[in-house]
Amino acid sequence: MFRRTFWFTAGAAAGVWATTKVNRKLKQLTPESLAAQAANKAIEAGHRLKDFALDVRDGMNEREAELGEVLGLHDHPDAELPAQRRFAVIENHSSTKHHTIDKKTKYIENTTYSYNRNEDH
């Protein structure tokens, strides 16, 4: 009699366990659950990508500092070097009363315009 009771209890427990397992799996496969899982994975991937980009930027800054130190870009220029070139720009101003053109020359110290025509944009 104890054998039958034992196997009956074991079978009932296995049935409850299997039913619970199947119900959990079915809940995971609902469209709402799948959408939530996909969103969580996308957020996780975004965080990993952000961390990677920050690591790359830190490495670039570190390498740029190393190269600047090796090439001496942070040192002050020697007094023997010529002064920095200045670019002259001519501005035309016309007077409405006298109809004359007044030409003035203006020097630009530090220009950001690139004179390299082969530069990719």
C-alpha positions as CSV (number, residue, x, y, z in Angstrom):
1,M,0.0,0.0,0.0
2,F,2.8,2.4,0.8
3,R,4.3,1.7,-2.7
4,R,1.1,2.7,-4.4
5,T,0.8,5.9,-2.3
6,F,4.4,6.7,-3.0
7,W,4.1,6.3,-6.8
8,F,0.7,8.2,-6.8
9,T,2.3,11.1,-4.9
10,A,5.4,11.1,-7.1
11,G,3.2,11.1,-10.3
12,A,1.0,13.9,-9.0
13,A,4.1,16.0,-8.1
14,A,5.7,15.3,-11.5
15,G,2.4,16.3,-13.2
16,V,2.2,19.6,-11.2
17,W,5.9,20.3,-11.9
18,A,5.4,19.7,-15.7
19,T,2.2,21.7,-15.8
20,T,3.9,24.7,-14.1
21,K,6.9,24.4,-16.4
22,V,4.8,24.4,-19.5
23,N,2.6,27.3,-18.3
24,R,5.8,29.4,-17.7
25,K,7.1,28.6,-21.1
26,L,3.7,29.5,-22.7
27,K,3.7,32.9,-20.9
28,Q,7.2,33.6,-22.2
29,L,6.1,33.0,-25.8
30,T,3.2,35.5,-25.8
31,P,3.6,38.5,-28.1
32,E,3.8,41.0,-25.2
33,S,6.5,38.9,-23.5
34,L,8.5,38.5,-26.7
35,A,8.3,42.3,-27.3
36,A,9.5,43.0,-23.8
37,Q,12.4,40.6,-24.2
38,A,13.4,42.2,-27.5
39,A,13.2,45.7,-26.0
40,N,15.4,44.5,-23.1
41,K,18.0,43.0,-25.4
42,A,18.0,46.2,-27.5
43,I,18.6,48.3,-24.5
44,E,21.4,46.0,-23.3
45,A,23.0,46.1,-26.7
46,G,22.8,49.9,-26.7
47,H,24.6,50.1,-23.3
48,R,27.3,47.8,-24.6
49,L,27.7,49.8,-27.7
50,K,27.9,53.0,-25.7
51,D,30.6,51.5,-23.4
52,F,32.6,50.4,-26.4
53,A,32.4,53.9,-28.0
54,L,33.6,55.5,-24.7
55,D,36.5,53.0,-24.5
56,V,37.4,53.8,-28.1
57,R,37.3,57.6,-27.4
58,D,39.4,57.2,-24.3
59,G,42.0,55.1,-26.3
60,M,42.0,57.7,-29.1
61,N,42.6,60.6,-26.6
62,E,45.4,58.6,-24.9
63,R,47.1,57.8,-28.2
64,E,46.7,61.3,-29.4
65,A,48.4,62.6,-26.3
66,E,51.2,60.0,-26.7
67,L,51.8,61.1,-30.3
68,G,51.7,64.8,-29.4
69,E,54.3,64.2,-26.8
70,V,56.6,62.2,-29.1
71,L,56.2,64.7,-31.9
72,G,56.7,67.6,-29.6
73,L,53.4,69.3,-30.5
74,H,52.9,70.5,-27.0
75,D,56.3,72.3,-26.8
76,H,56.6,76.0,-27.4
77,P,58.0,76.9,-30.9
78,D,61.6,78.0,-31.1
79,A,62.4,81.7,-31.4
80,E,64.3,80.9,-34.6
81,L,61.2,80.0,-36.6
82,P,59.5,82.7,-38.7
83,A,56.3,84.3,-37.5
84,Q,53.0,82.8,-38.5
85,R,51.7,83.9,-41.9
86,R,48.8,86.3,-42.1
87,F,46.3,86.3,-44.9
88,A,45.1,89.6,-46.4
89,V,41.4,89.9,-47.2
90,I,40.1,92.9,-49.2
91,E,36.7,94.3,-48.3
92,N,34.8,96.5,-50.7
93,H,32.6,99.1,-49.2
94,S,30.5,101.4,-51.4
95,S,29.2,104.7,-50.3
96,T,25.7,105.5,-51.5
97,K,26.2,109.3,-51.5
98,H,29.5,109.6,-53.4
99,H,29.3,106.3,-55.5
100,T,33.0,105.6,-54.7
101,I,34.6,102.4,-53.7
102,D,36.7,102.4,-50.6
103,K,39.1,99.5,-50.4
104,K,40.5,98.5,-47.0
105,T,42.8,95.6,-46.2
106,K,42.0,93.5,-43.3
107,Y,44.5,90.9,-41.9
108,I,43.2,87.7,-40.4
109,E,45.4,86.1,-37.8
110,N,43.9,82.6,-37.4
111,T,41.7,81.5,-40.1
112,T,39.8,78.2,-40.1
113,Y,39.4,78.1,-43.9
114,S,41.3,75.2,-45.5
115,Y,43.2,76.1,-48.7
116,N,43.6,72.4,-49.6
117,R,41.4,71.9,-52.6
118,N,41.8,68.1,-52.5
119,E,40.3,67.8,-49.1
120,D,37.3,65.4,-48.8
121,H,34.1,67.0,-47.5
